[in-house]
């Protein structure tokens, strides 16, 4: 699943480490999420959306729907 | 691990080591029927002591470093790390099934003692049984 995490993070001017600390996950998890290698649990997806104050659909892109 | 538990574990390990040496060096409790018992006690004692002492030392080392402690907790609870550990365990289980199978066949072909082969078969079936049990349990829970 693709996502806009990196763009959202960079727009806020925060580092991976800072985002990881705020979401209480490892920095590697943020890196894997941004590279699209790892799909988060629904709980983490909600946490990310809440952190950036956007909806889950604004962060994660459903590739089936975008076809 | 709590400080008290870590220290108790280390103390239990030391006691086991002492008991092992006592059996080995004295004849207060003759162990002619179980010649390996003292060595077994020393071995298990070293393991238990190492586990307890390690937990205590790591606890002491992290006492004055709350940031590192917090990072360790985050890394332990991190959902990706948990998923990776579980996937690795799953792969290891799949490999173990084949390795155990090959070992049983090898032992049977070598005409090993029947008790050894049957013990291996029992252990193999026990592991498979535990796997089936948890599959059914999680199927009901999820």
N, CA and C atoms of all chains as a GROMACS GRO file, in nm:
protein
  627
    1UNK      N    1   0.084  -0.120   0.000
    1UNK     CA    2   0.000   0.000   0.000
    1UNK      C    3   0.088   0.126   0.000
    2UNK      N    4   0.057   0.217  -0.091
    2UNK     CA    5   0.135   0.342  -0.096
    2UNK      C    6   0.084   0.438   0.011
    3UNK      N    7   0.171   0.532   0.046
    3UNK     CA    8   0.126   0.632   0.144
    3UNK      C    9   0.199   0.765   0.123
    4UNK      N   10   0.146   0.866   0.188
    4UNK     CA   11   0.204   1.001   0.174
    4UNK      C   12   0.276   1.042   0.302
    5UNK      N   13   0.321   0.944   0.376
    5UNK     CA   14   0.381   0.972   0.507
    5UNK      C   15   0.504   1.062   0.496
    6UNK      N   16   0.592   1.029   0.402
    6UNK     CA   17   0.716   1.106   0.387
    6UNK      C   18   0.684   1.252   0.352
    7UNK      N   19   0.589   1.271   0.258
    7UNK     CA   20   0.552   1.407   0.217
    7UNK      C   21   0.492   1.485   0.334
    8UNK      N   22   0.405   1.417   0.409
    8UNK     CA   23   0.343   1.484   0.524
    8UNK      C   24   0.447   1.520   0.629
    9UNK      N   25   0.539   1.427   0.652
    9UNK     CA   26   0.643   1.451   0.753
    9UNK      C   27   0.733   1.567   0.712
   10UNK      N   28   0.775   1.565   0.584
   10UNK     CA   29   0.864   1.671   0.537
   10UNK      C   30   0.794   1.807   0.535
   11UNK      N   31   0.665   1.805   0.506
   11UNK     CA   32   0.589   1.930   0.505
   11UNK      C   33   0.587   1.993   0.645
   12UNK      N   34   0.589   1.906   0.744
   12UNK     CA   35   0.590   1.957   0.884
   12UNK      C   36   0.732   1.987   0.932
   13UNK      N   37   0.830   1.948   0.852
   13UNK     CA   38   0.970   1.972   0.888
   13UNK      C   39   1.018   1.892   1.008
   14UNK      N   40   0.970   1.768   1.019
   14UNK     CA   41   1.016   1.685   1.132
   14UNK      C   42   1.097   1.566   1.082
   15UNK      N   43   1.186   1.521   1.170
   15UNK     CA   44   1.273   1.409   1.136
   15UNK      C   45   1.200   1.278   1.164
   16UNK      N   46   1.253   1.170   1.103
   16UNK     CA   47   1.197   1.036   1.126
   16UNK      C   48   1.201   1.001   1.275
   17UNK      N   49   1.312   1.039   1.339
   17UNK     CA   50   1.329   1.009   1.481
   17UNK      C   51   1.220   1.075   1.565
   18UNK      N   52   1.191   1.200   1.532
   18UNK     CA   53   1.089   1.274   1.607
   18UNK      C   54   0.951   1.213   1.588
   19UNK      N   55   0.921   1.177   1.463
   19UNK     CA   56   0.790   1.115   1.435
   19UNK      C   57   0.780   0.981   1.507
   20UNK      N   58   0.891   0.905   1.503
   20UNK     CA   59   0.892   0.774   1.570
   20UNK      C   60   0.867   0.789   1.720
   21UNK      N   61   0.932   0.889   1.779
   21UNK     CA   62   0.914   0.912   1.924
   21UNK      C   63   0.771   0.952   1.955
   22UNK      N   64   0.712   1.035   1.870
   22UNK     CA   65   0.574   1.082   1.894
   22UNK      C   66   0.475   0.967   1.880
   23UNK      N   67   0.501   0.876   1.785
   23UNK     CA   68   0.409   0.764   1.761
   23UNK      C   69   0.444   0.641   1.847
   24UNK      N   70   0.554   0.651   1.920
   24UNK     CA   71   0.603   0.541   2.004
   24UNK      C   72   0.629   0.414   1.925
   25UNK      N   73   0.698   0.432   1.812
   25UNK     CA   74   0.744   0.318   1.732
   25UNK      C   75   0.892   0.339   1.705
   26UNK      N   76   0.957   0.239   1.646
   26UNK     CA   77   1.100   0.255   1.618
   26UNK      C   78   1.119   0.340   1.492
   27UNK      N   79   1.239   0.396   1.479
   27UNK     CA   80   1.267   0.478   1.360
   27UNK      C   81   1.264   0.392   1.234
   28UNK      N   82   1.306   0.267   1.249
   28UNK     CA   83   1.305   0.175   1.135
   28UNK      C   84   1.164   0.153   1.082
   29UNK      N   85   1.066   0.153   1.174
   29UNK     CA   86   0.927   0.135   1.131
   29UNK      C   87   0.883   0.253   1.044
   30UNK      N   88   0.922   0.373   1.083
   30UNK     CA   89   0.887   0.492   1.003
   30UNK      C   90   0.952   0.481   0.865
   31UNK      N   91   1.080   0.441   0.862
   31UNK     CA   92   1.151   0.424   0.736
   31UNK      C   93   1.084   0.322   0.646
   32UNK      N   94   1.046   0.208   0.705
   32UNK     CA   95   0.980   0.102   0.627
   32UNK      C   96   0.844   0.147   0.577
   33UNK      N   97   0.772   0.223   0.660
   33UNK     CA   98   0.641   0.274   0.618
   33UNK      C   99   0.657   0.368   0.500
   34UNK      N  100   0.756   0.457   0.510
   34UNK     CA  101   0.776   0.556   0.403
   34UNK      C  102   0.817   0.489   0.272
   35UNK      N  103   0.896   0.380   0.284
   35UNK     CA  104   0.939   0.309   0.163
   35UNK      C  105   0.831   0.217   0.107
   36UNK      N  106   0.723   0.201   0.182
   36UNK     CA  107   0.614   0.114   0.137
   36UNK      C  108   0.644  -0.033   0.158
   37UNK      N  109   0.748  -0.062   0.239
   37UNK     CA  110   0.783  -0.203   0.264
   37UNK      C  111   0.696  -0.264   0.373
   38UNK      N  112   0.636  -0.179   0.454
   38UNK     CA  113   0.558  -0.229   0.568
   38UNK      C  114   0.422  -0.161   0.572
   39UNK      N  115   0.317  -0.241   0.587
   39UNK     CA  116   0.182  -0.186   0.603
   39UNK      C  117   0.148  -0.185   0.752
   40UNK      N  118   0.107  -0.070   0.803
   40UNK     CA  119   0.084  -0.064   0.949
   40UNK      C  120  -0.046  -0.129   0.991
   41UNK      N  121  -0.057  -0.155   1.120
   41UNK     CA  122  -0.184  -0.204   1.174
   41UNK      C  123  -0.284  -0.088   1.169
   42UNK      N  124  -0.410  -0.121   1.183
   42UNK     CA  125  -0.513  -0.017   1.178
   42UNK      C  126  -0.493   0.083   1.293
   43UNK      N  127  -0.445   0.032   1.406
   43UNK     CA  128  -0.422   0.120   1.522
   43UNK      C  129  -0.313   0.224   1.492
   44UNK      N  130  -0.202   0.176   1.431
   44UNK     CA  131  -0.094   0.269   1.398
   44UNK      C  132  -0.138   0.365   1.288
   45UNK      N  133  -0.218   0.315   1.194
   45UNK     CA  134  -0.268   0.402   1.087
   45UNK      C  135  -0.352   0.516   1.146
   46UNK      N  136  -0.436   0.483   1.242
   46UNK     CA  137  -0.518   0.586   1.309
   46UNK      C  138  -0.429   0.684   1.384
   47UNK      N  139  -0.326   0.629   1.450
   47UNK     CA  140  -0.233   0.713   1.527
   47UNK      C  141  -0.164   0.814   1.436
   48UNK      N  142  -0.121   0.765   1.318
   48UNK     CA  143  -0.051   0.852   1.222
   48UNK      C  144  -0.146   0.961   1.173
   49UNK      N  145  -0.267   0.918   1.136
   49UNK     CA  146  -0.366   1.015   1.085
   49UNK      C  147  -0.397   1.120   1.191
   50UNK      N  148  -0.411   1.077   1.314
   50UNK     CA  149  -0.442   1.168   1.425
   50UNK      C  150  -0.325   1.266   1.447
   51UNK      N  151  -0.203   1.212   1.435
   51UNK     CA  152  -0.085   1.296   1.457
   51UNK      C  153  -0.080   1.410   1.355
   52UNK      N  154  -0.109   1.377   1.229
   52UNK     CA  155  -0.103   1.480   1.124
   52UNK      C  156  -0.235   1.555   1.108
   53UNK      N  157  -0.334   1.515   1.189
   53UNK     CA  158  -0.466   1.579   1.186
   53UNK      C  159  -0.530   1.571   1.047
   54UNK      N  160  -0.521   1.453   0.990
   54UNK     CA  161  -0.585   1.428   0.858
   54UNK      C  162  -0.660   1.294   0.868
   55UNK      N  163  -0.734   1.259   0.763
   55UNK     CA  164  -0.802   1.129   0.767
   55UNK      C  165  -0.706   1.020   0.718
   56UNK      N  166  -0.739   0.895   0.749
   56UNK     CA  167  -0.652   0.784   0.709
   56UNK      C  168  -0.636   0.781   0.556
   57UNK      N  169  -0.745   0.812   0.485
   57UNK     CA  170  -0.739   0.812   0.338
   57UNK      C  171  -0.642   0.918   0.284
   58UNK      N  172  -0.619   1.022   0.363
   58UNK     CA  173  -0.525   1.126   0.319
   58UNK      C  174  -0.380   1.080   0.334
   59UNK      N  175  -0.358   0.979   0.419
   59UNK     CA  176  -0.221   0.930   0.440
   59UNK      C  177  -0.196   0.806   0.354
   60UNK      N  178  -0.290   0.712   0.359
   60UNK     CA  179  -0.270   0.585   0.288
   60UNK      C  180  -0.356   0.580   0.162
   61UNK      N  181  -0.294   0.532   0.056
   61UNK     CA  182  -0.362   0.530  -0.074
   61UNK      C  183  -0.400   0.386  -0.109
   62UNK      N  184  -0.531   0.364  -0.126
   62UNK     CA  185  -0.579   0.232  -0.165
   62UNK      C  186  -0.553   0.213  -0.313
   63UNK      N  187  -0.457   0.127  -0.344
   63UNK     CA  188  -0.417   0.110  -0.485
   63UNK      C  189  -0.528   0.052  -0.572
   64UNK      N  190  -0.614  -0.030  -0.512
   64UNK     CA  191  -0.727  -0.088  -0.586
   64UNK      C  192  -0.822   0.023  -0.633
   65UNK      N  193  -0.846   0.116  -0.542
   65UNK     CA  194  -0.940   0.225  -0.570
   65UNK      C  195  -0.884   0.324  -0.672
   66UNK      N  196  -0.750   0.345  -0.664
   66UNK     CA  197  -0.689   0.444  -0.753
   66UNK      C  198  -0.668   0.393  -0.895
   67UNK      N  199  -0.698   0.260  -0.919
   67UNK     CA  200  -0.681   0.205  -1.055
   67UNK      C  201  -0.789   0.256  -1.150
   68UNK      N  202   1.223  -0.789   3.403
   68UNK     CA  203   1.222  -0.870   3.524
   68UNK      C  204   1.242  -0.780   3.647
   69UNK      N  205   1.164  -0.804   3.752
   69UNK     CA  206   1.177  -0.723   3.874
   69UNK      C  207   1.312  -0.751   3.940
   70UNK      N  208   1.360  -0.648   4.015
   70UNK     CA  209   1.492  -0.660   4.079
   70UNK      C  210   1.497  -0.780   4.171
   71UNK      N  211   1.389  -0.799   4.251
   71UNK     CA  212   1.387  -0.909   4.348
   71UNK      C  213   1.393  -1.043   4.276
   72UNK      N  214   1.314  -1.058   4.168
   72UNK     CA  215   1.314  -1.183   4.092
   72UNK      C  216   1.451  -1.212   4.031
   73UNK      N  217   1.515  -1.107   3.979
   73UNK     CA  218   1.647  -1.124   3.917
   73UNK      C  219   1.748  -1.173   4.021
   74UNK      N  220   1.744  -1.110   4.139
   74UNK     CA  221   1.838  -1.150   4.244
   74UNK      C  222   1.809  -1.291   4.295
   75UNK      N  223   1.680  -1.323   4.308
   75UNK     CA  224   1.642  -1.459   4.351
   75UNK      C  225   1.689  -1.563   4.251
   76UNK      N  226   1.676  -1.530   4.123
   76UNK     CA  227   1.718  -1.623   4.017
   76UNK      C  228   1.870  -1.644   4.022
   77UNK      N  229   1.943  -1.533   4.040
   77UNK     CA  230   2.090  -1.542   4.050
   77UNK      C  231   2.130  -1.626   4.172
   78UNK      N  232   2.060  -1.605   4.284
   78UNK     CA  233   2.090  -1.680   4.406
   78UNK      C  234   2.059  -1.828   4.387
   79UNK      N  235   1.946  -1.857   4.321
   79UNK     CA  236   1.909  -1.997   4.294
   79UNK      C  237   2.016  -2.064   4.207
   80UNK      N  238   2.067  -1.989   4.110
   80UNK     CA  239   2.173  -2.040   4.022
   80UNK      C  240   2.298  -2.074   4.102
   81UNK      N  241   2.335  -1.983   4.192
   81UNK     CA  242   2.454  -2.007   4.275
   81UNK      C  243   2.435  -2.130   4.364
   82UNK      N  244   2.314  -2.145   4.417
   82UNK     CA  245   2.284  -2.262   4.501
   82UNK      C  246   2.298  -2.391   4.422
   83UNK      N  247   2.247  -2.388   4.298
   83UNK     CA  248   2.255  -2.508   4.213
   83UNK      C  249   2.402  -2.542   4.183
   84UNK      N  250   2.481  -2.438   4.155
   84UNK     CA  251   2.624  -2.461   4.127
   84UNK      C  252   2.691  -2.520   4.251
   85UNK      N  253   2.660  -2.461   4.368
   85UNK     CA  254   2.720  -2.510   4.494
   85UNK      C  255   2.679  -2.655   4.519
   86UNK      N  256   2.550  -2.686   4.494
   86UNK     CA  257   2.501  -2.823   4.514
   86UNK      C  258   2.574  -2.919   4.421
   87UNK      N  259   2.595  -2.874   4.296
   87UNK     CA  260   2.667  -2.957   4.198
   87UNK      C  261   2.807  -2.989   4.244
   88UNK      N  262   2.880  -2.886   4.290
   88UNK     CA  263   3.018  -2.906   4.338
   88UNK      C  264   3.022  -2.993   4.464
   89UNK      N  265   2.919  -2.974   4.550
   89UNK     CA  266   2.910  -3.052   4.673
   89UNK      C  267   2.896  -3.201   4.640
   90UNK      N  268   2.808  -3.231   4.542
   90UNK     CA  269   2.788  -3.371   4.502
   90UNK      C  270   2.913  -3.427   4.436
   91UNK      N  271   2.985  -3.341   4.367
   91UNK     CA  272   3.103  -3.386   4.292
   91UNK      C  273   3.223  -3.412   4.383
   92UNK      N  274   3.239  -3.324   4.482
   92UNK     CA  275   3.360  -3.328   4.564
   92UNK      C  276   3.346  -3.406   4.695
   93UNK      N  277   3.226  -3.424   4.740
   93UNK     CA  278   3.208  -3.495   4.867
   93UNK      C  279   3.125  -3.622   4.846
   94UNK      N  280   3.120  -3.703   4.948
   94UNK     CA  281   3.039  -3.826   4.936
   94UNK      C  282   2.925  -3.823   5.038
   95UNK      N  283   2.880  -3.700   5.072
   95UNK     CA  284   2.768  -3.689   5.168
   95UNK      C  285   2.642  -3.750   5.107
   96UNK      N  286   2.618  -3.714   4.978
   96UNK     CA  287   2.503  -3.770   4.907
   96UNK      C  288   2.555  -3.849   4.787
   97UNK      N  289   2.571  -3.980   4.803
   97UNK     CA  290   2.624  -4.058   4.690
   97UNK      C  291   2.530  -4.056   4.569
   98UNK      N  292   2.588  -4.028   4.453
   98UNK     CA  293   2.506  -4.023   4.331
   98UNK      C  294   2.558  -4.124   4.228
   99UNK      N  295   2.584  -4.245   4.277
   99UNK     CA  296   2.639  -4.347   4.188
   99UNK      C  297   2.543  -4.383   4.075
  100UNK      N  298   2.412  -4.377   4.107
  100UNK     CA  299   2.314  -4.411   4.003
  100UNK      C  300   2.297  -4.300   3.900
  101UNK      N  301   2.331  -4.178   3.941
  101UNK     CA  302   2.314  -4.064   3.850
  101UNK      C  303   2.447  -3.988   3.839
  102UNK      N  304   2.545  -4.046   3.769
  102UNK     CA  305   2.678  -3.982   3.765
  102UNK      C  306   2.678  -3.845   3.697
  103UNK      N  307   2.580  -3.820   3.613
  103UNK     CA  308   2.579  -3.691   3.541
  103UNK      C  309   2.513  -3.580   3.621
  104UNK      N  310   2.448  -3.617   3.734
  104UNK     CA  311   2.369  -3.518   3.809
  104UNK      C  312   2.450  -3.395   3.855
  105UNK      N  313   2.571  -3.414   3.915
  105UNK     CA  314   2.647  -3.294   3.957
  105UNK      C  315   2.676  -3.199   3.842
  106UNK      N  316   2.716  -3.256   3.727
  106UNK     CA  317   2.749  -3.173   3.611
  106UNK      C  318   2.624  -3.102   3.558
  107UNK      N  319   2.512  -3.175   3.564
  107UNK     CA  320   2.384  -3.117   3.521
  107UNK      C  321   2.347  -2.999   3.610
  108UNK      N  322   2.364  -3.018   3.741
  108UNK     CA  323   2.333  -2.910   3.836
  108UNK      C  324   2.421  -2.787   3.812
  109UNK      N  325   2.552  -2.814   3.786
  109UNK     CA  326   2.644  -2.701   3.761
  109UNK      C  327   2.604  -2.629   3.632
  110UNK      N  328   2.572  -2.708   3.531
  110UNK     CA  329   2.535  -2.648   3.402
  110UNK      C  330   2.408  -2.565   3.412
  111UNK      N  331   2.304  -2.624   3.472
  111UNK     CA  332   2.177  -2.552   3.487
  111UNK      C  333   2.197  -2.431   3.578
  112UNK      N  334   2.276  -2.450   3.684
  112UNK     CA  335   2.304  -2.341   3.778
  112UNK      C  336   2.370  -2.223   3.708
  113UNK      N  337   2.470  -2.252   3.622
  113UNK     CA  338   2.537  -2.145   3.549
  113UNK      C  339   2.439  -2.070   3.461
  114UNK      N  340   2.352  -2.145   3.394
  114UNK     CA  341   2.251  -2.083   3.308
  114UNK      C  342   2.157  -1.993   3.386
  115UNK      N  343   2.105  -2.045   3.496
  115UNK     CA  344   2.009  -1.970   3.579
  115UNK      C  345   2.077  -1.847   3.639
  116UNK      N  346   2.201  -1.867   3.688
  116UNK     CA  347   2.275  -1.754   3.747
  116UNK      C  348   2.301  -1.646   3.641
  117UNK      N  349   2.343  -1.689   3.524
  117UNK     CA  350   2.371  -1.593   3.416
  117UNK      C  351   2.248  -1.513   3.378
  118UNK      N  352   2.134  -1.582   3.370
  118UNK     CA  353   2.009  -1.515   3.334
  118UNK      C  354   1.971  -1.411   3.439
  119UNK      N  355   1.975  -1.452   3.565
  119UNK     CA  356   1.938  -1.362   3.675
  119UNK      C  357   2.035  -1.246   3.688
  120UNK      N  358   2.166  -1.276   3.686
  120UNK     CA  359   2.267  -1.171   3.700
  120UNK      C  360   2.261  -1.075   3.582
  121UNK      N  361   2.239  -1.130   3.463
  121UNK     CA  362   2.230  -1.045   3.343
  121UNK      C  363   2.114  -0.947   3.354
  122UNK      N  364   1.999  -1.000   3.401
  122UNK     CA  365   1.880  -0.914   3.415
  122UNK      C  366   1.906  -0.804   3.519
  123UNK      N  367   1.974  -0.841   3.627
  123UNK     CA  368   2.002  -0.744   3.734
  123UNK      C  369   2.100  -0.637   3.687
  124UNK      N  370   2.208  -0.681   3.618
  124UNK     CA  371   2.308  -0.586   3.569
  124UNK      C  372   2.246  -0.489   3.468
  125UNK      N  373   2.165  -0.545   3.378
  125UNK     CA  374   2.103  -0.458   3.277
  125UNK      C  375   2.008  -0.358   3.343
  126UNK      N  376   1.939  -0.405   3.447
  126UNK     CA  377   1.849  -0.316   3.521
  126UNK      C  378   1.926  -0.203   3.589
  127UNK      N  379   2.040  -0.240   3.650
  127UNK     CA  380   2.122  -0.140   3.719
  127UNK      C  381   2.180  -0.039   3.619
  128UNK      N  382   2.224  -0.093   3.503
  128UNK     CA  383   2.286  -0.006   3.402
  128UNK      C  384   2.186   0.095   3.347
  129UNK      N  385   2.060   0.053   3.336
  129UNK     CA  386   1.958   0.141   3.277
  129UNK      C  387   1.890   0.231   3.379
  130UNK      N  388   1.925   0.211   3.504
  130UNK     CA  389   1.860   0.285   3.613
  130UNK      C  390   1.876   0.436   3.594
  131UNK      N  391   1.998   0.477   3.555
  131UNK     CA  392   2.026   0.621   3.540
  131UNK      C  393   2.014   0.668   3.395
  132UNK      N  394   1.954   0.586   3.312
  132UNK     CA  395   1.937   0.625   3.172
  132UNK      C  396   1.792   0.603   3.129
  133UNK      N  397   1.700   0.687   3.179
  133UNK     CA  398   1.558   0.666   3.146
  133UNK      C  399   1.526   0.676   2.997
  134UNK      N  400   1.607   0.757   2.924
  134UNK     CA  401   1.581   0.771   2.779
  134UNK      C  402   1.610   0.641   2.705
  135UNK      N  403   1.722   0.579   2.742
  135UNK     CA  404   1.757   0.451   2.677
  135UNK      C  405   1.653   0.345   2.714
  136UNK      N  406   1.612   0.347   2.842
  136UNK     CA  407   1.512   0.251   2.889
  136UNK      C  408   1.382   0.265   2.810
  137UNK      N  409   1.341   0.391   2.788
  137UNK     CA  410   1.218   0.419   2.714
  137UNK      C  411   1.232   0.370   2.570
  138UNK      N  412   1.352   0.392   2.509
  138UNK     CA  413   1.375   0.349   2.372
  138UNK      C  414   1.370   0.197   2.362
  139UNK      N  415   1.426   0.129   2.462
  139UNK     CA  416   1.424  -0.018   2.463
  139UNK      C  417   1.280  -0.067   2.470
  140UNK      N  418   1.202  -0.002   2.557
  140UNK     CA  419   1.060  -0.041   2.569
  140UNK      C  420   0.986  -0.020   2.438
  141UNK      N  421   1.013   0.093   2.371
  141UNK     CA  422   0.949   0.121   2.241
  141UNK      C  423   0.989   0.014   2.140
  142UNK      N  424   1.118  -0.017   2.134
  142UNK     CA  425   1.166  -0.118   2.039
  142UNK      C  426   1.104  -0.255   2.067
  143UNK      N  427   1.085  -0.286   2.195
  143UNK     CA  428   1.027  -0.418   2.230
  143UNK      C  429   0.880  -0.425   2.191
  144UNK      N  430   0.810  -0.311   2.206
  144UNK     CA  431   0.666  -0.310   2.177
  144UNK      C  432   0.635  -0.274   2.033
  145UNK      N  433   0.734  -0.227   1.961
  145UNK     CA  434   0.713  -0.182   1.823
  145UNK      C  435   0.646  -0.292   1.740
  146UNK      N  436   0.533  -0.256   1.675
  146UNK     CA  437   0.455  -0.360   1.608
  146UNK      C  438   0.529  -0.428   1.493
  147UNK      N  439   0.618  -0.352   1.425
  147UNK     CA  440   0.696  -0.413   1.317
  147UNK      C  441   0.796  -0.512   1.374
  148UNK      N  442   0.861  -0.474   1.484
  148UNK     CA  443   0.957  -0.565   1.548
  148UNK      C  444   0.889  -0.692   1.596
  149UNK      N  445   0.769  -0.676   1.655
  149UNK     CA  446   0.693  -0.791   1.704
  149UNK      C  447   0.655  -0.883   1.587
  150UNK      N  448   0.612  -0.819   1.475
  150UNK     CA  449   0.574  -0.897   1.357
  150UNK      C  450   0.694  -0.972   1.299
  151UNK      N  451   0.809  -0.905   1.296
  151UNK     CA  452   0.931  -0.968   1.244
  151UNK      C  453   0.968  -1.088   1.331
  152UNK      N  454   0.963  -1.069   1.465
  152UNK     CA  455   0.998  -1.178   1.556
  152UNK      C  456   0.904  -1.296   1.537
  153UNK      N  457   0.773  -1.267   1.521
  153UNK     CA  458   0.676  -1.375   1.504
  153UNK      C  459   0.694  -1.449   1.371
  154UNK      N  460   0.726  -1.374   1.267
  154UNK     CA  461   0.748  -1.437   1.136
  154UNK      C  462   0.873  -1.524   1.141
  155UNK      N  463   0.977  -1.474   1.210
  155UNK     CA  464   1.101  -1.552   1.222
  155UNK      C  465   1.075  -1.681   1.298
  156UNK      N  466   0.993  -1.670   1.405
  156UNK     CA  467   0.959  -1.790   1.483
  156UNK      C  468   0.882  -1.890   1.397
  157UNK      N  469   0.790  -1.839   1.316
  157UNK     CA  470   0.712  -1.925   1.227
  157UNK      C  471   0.802  -1.999   1.129
  158UNK      N  472   0.897  -1.926   1.070
  158UNK     CA  473   0.990  -1.988   0.975
  158UNK      C  474   1.074  -2.094   1.045
  159UNK      N  475   1.120  -2.061   1.167
  159UNK     CA  476   1.203  -2.155   1.243
  159UNK      C  477   1.123  -2.281   1.276
  160UNK      N  478   0.993  -2.264   1.306
  160UNK     CA  479   0.908  -2.380   1.336
  160UNK      C  480   0.896  -2.469   1.213
  161UNK      N  481   0.872  -2.406   1.096
  161UNK     CA  482   0.861  -2.484   0.972
  161UNK      C  483   0.988  -2.564   0.947
  162UNK      N  484   1.104  -2.498   0.970
  162UNK     CA  485   1.232  -2.566   0.948
  162UNK      C  486   1.250  -2.678   1.050
  163UNK      N  487   1.208  -2.652   1.174
  163UNK     CA  488   1.225  -2.750   1.281
  163UNK      C  489   1.150  -2.880   1.251
  164UNK      N  490   1.031  -2.866   1.193
  164UNK     CA  491   0.951  -2.984   1.159
  164UNK      C  492   1.030  -3.076   1.065
  165UNK      N  493   1.095  -3.016   0.963
  165UNK     CA  494   1.174  -3.097   0.868
  165UNK      C  495   1.301  -3.152   0.935
  166UNK      N  496   1.365  -3.067   1.017
  166UNK     CA  497   1.491  -3.109   1.081
  166UNK      C  498   1.465  -3.224   1.178
  167UNK      N  499   1.358  -3.212   1.257
  167UNK     CA  500   1.320  -3.319   1.350
  167UNK      C  501   1.289  -3.447   1.272
  168UNK      N  502   1.216  -3.433   1.164
  168UNK     CA  503   1.179  -3.548   1.081
  168UNK      C  504   1.303  -3.618   1.029
  169UNK      N  505   1.397  -3.538   0.975
  169UNK     CA  506   1.520  -3.596   0.920
  169UNK      C  507   1.601  -3.665   1.030
  170UNK      N  508   1.602  -3.605   1.148
  170UNK     CA  509   1.676  -3.662   1.261
  170UNK      C  510   1.616  -3.796   1.303
  171UNK      N  511   1.484  -3.802   1.305
  171UNK     CA  512   1.417  -3.927   1.345
  171UNK      C  513   1.447  -4.039   1.245
  172UNK      N  514   1.440  -4.006   1.117
  172UNK     CA  515   1.469  -4.105   1.012
  172UNK      C  516   1.615  -4.151   1.024
  173UNK      N  517   1.706  -4.055   1.045
  173UNK     CA  518   1.849  -4.089   1.058
  173UNK      C  519   1.871  -4.184   1.175
  174UNK      N  520   1.810  -4.152   1.288
  174UNK     CA  521   1.826  -4.236   1.407
  174UNK      C  522   1.770  -4.376   1.382
  175UNK      N  523   1.655  -4.380   1.314
  175UNK     CA  524   1.594  -4.510   1.285
  175UNK      C  525   1.685  -4.593   1.194
  176UNK      N  526   1.745  -4.526   1.092
  176UNK     CA  527   1.834  -4.596   0.998
  176UNK      C  528   1.964  -4.642   1.066
  177UNK      N  529   2.005  -4.570   1.170
  177UNK     CA  530   2.128  -4.605   1.242
  177UNK      C  531   2.102  -4.712   1.349
  178UNK      N  532   1.978  -4.759   1.353
  178UNK     CA  533   1.938  -4.858   1.454
  178UNK      C  534   1.966  -4.808   1.597
  179UNK      N  535   1.934  -4.682   1.620
  179UNK     CA  536   1.955  -4.625   1.754
  179UNK      C  537   1.858  -4.691   1.852
  180UNK      N  538   1.886  -4.671   1.978
  180UNK     CA  539   1.802  -4.728   2.084
  180UNK      C  540   1.656  -4.686   2.063
  181UNK      N  541   1.566  -4.783   2.078
  181UNK     CA  542   1.423  -4.756   2.054
  181UNK      C  543   1.370  -4.645   2.144
  182UNK      N  544   1.421  -4.640   2.268
  182UNK     CA  545   1.375  -4.538   2.363
  182UNK      C  546   1.407  -4.396   2.311
  183UNK      N  547   1.528  -4.384   2.253
  183UNK     CA  548   1.571  -4.252   2.200
  183UNK      C  549   1.480  -4.212   2.085
  184UNK      N  550   1.453  -4.307   1.994
  184UNK     CA  551   1.369  -4.277   1.876
  184UNK      C  552   1.227  -4.242   1.922
  185UNK      N  553   1.173  -4.322   2.014
  185UNK     CA  554   1.037  -4.295   2.061
  185UNK      C  555   1.028  -4.162   2.136
  186UNK      N  556   1.134  -4.126   2.210
  186UNK     CA  557   1.136  -3.996   2.279
  186UNK      C  558   1.132  -3.882   2.177
  187UNK      N  559   1.209  -3.898   2.070
  187UNK     CA  560   1.210  -3.797   1.964
  187UNK      C  561   1.073  -3.785   1.898
  188UNK      N  562   1.011  -3.901   1.870
  188UNK     CA  563   0.878  -3.901   1.808
  188UNK      C  564   0.778  -3.832   1.902
  189UNK      N  565   0.788  -3.862   2.032
  189UNK     CA  566   0.696  -3.801   2.130
  189UNK      C  567   0.716  -3.650   2.133
  190UNK      N  568   0.843  -3.606   2.131
  190UNK     CA  569   0.871  -3.461   2.132
  190UNK      C  570   0.816  -3.396   2.005
  191UNK      N  571   0.835  -3.463   1.892
  191UNK     CA  572   0.787  -3.412   1.763
  191UNK      C  573   0.635  -3.397   1.766
  192UNK      N  574   0.567  -3.503   1.813
  192UNK     CA  575   0.420  -3.499   1.817
  192UNK      C  576   0.371  -3.394   1.917
  193UNK      N  577   0.447  -3.377   2.025
  193UNK     CA  578   0.411  -3.277   2.125
  193UNK      C  579   0.414  -3.136   2.063
  194UNK      N  580   0.520  -3.108   1.988
  194UNK     CA  581   0.534  -2.976   1.923
  194UNK      C  582   0.420  -2.956   1.823
  195UNK      N  583   0.393  -3.058   1.743
  195UNK     CA  584   0.285  -3.047   1.643
  195UNK      C  585   0.151  -3.029   1.715
  196UNK      N  586   0.133  -3.102   1.826
  196UNK     CA  587   0.009  -3.091   1.905
  196UNK      C  588  -0.010  -2.949   1.960
  197UNK      N  589   0.099  -2.890   2.010
  197UNK     CA  590   0.091  -2.752   2.062
  197UNK      C  591   0.052  -2.656   1.950
  198UNK      N  592   0.109  -2.679   1.833
  198UNK     CA  593   0.078  -2.593   1.717
  198UNK      C  594  -0.070  -2.602   1.681
  199UNK      N  595  -0.123  -2.725   1.679
  199UNK     CA  596  -0.266  -2.745   1.646
  199UNK      C  597  -0.354  -2.680   1.753
  200UNK      N  598  -0.315  -2.696   1.880
  200UNK     CA  599  -0.391  -2.638   1.992
  200UNK      C  600  -0.404  -2.486   1.976
  201UNK      N  601  -0.291  -2.420   1.949
  201UNK     CA  602  -0.294  -2.274   1.937
  201UNK      C  603  -0.368  -2.228   1.811
  202UNK      N  604  -0.360  -2.311   1.706
  202UNK     CA  605  -0.433  -2.276   1.585
  202UNK      C  606  -0.583  -2.274   1.614
  203UNK      N  607  -0.631  -2.377   1.686
  203UNK     CA  608  -0.774  -2.384   1.721
  203UNK      C  609  -0.811  -2.271   1.817
  204UNK      N  610  -0.724  -2.246   1.916
  204UNK     CA  611  -0.750  -2.142   2.016
  204UNK      C  612  -0.761  -2.004   1.949
  205UNK      N  613  -0.662  -1.972   1.864
  205UNK     CA  614  -0.663  -1.840   1.799
  205UNK      C  615  -0.779  -1.829   1.700
  206UNK      N  616  -0.817  -1.943   1.641
  206UNK     CA  617  -0.929  -1.943   1.547
  206UNK      C  618  -1.058  -1.903   1.619
  207UNK      N  619  -1.070  -1.949   1.744
  207UNK     CA  620  -1.190  -1.914   1.823
  207UNK      C  621  -1.184  -1.769   1.870
  208UNK      N  622  -1.063  -1.723   1.904
  208UNK     CA  623  -1.047  -1.588   1.960
  208UNK      C  624  -1.059  -1.478   1.855
  209UNK      N  625  -1.011  -1.506   1.734
  209UNK     CA  626  -1.004  -1.398   1.634
  209UNK      C  627  -1.126  -1.399   1.542
   0.00000   0.00000   0.00000
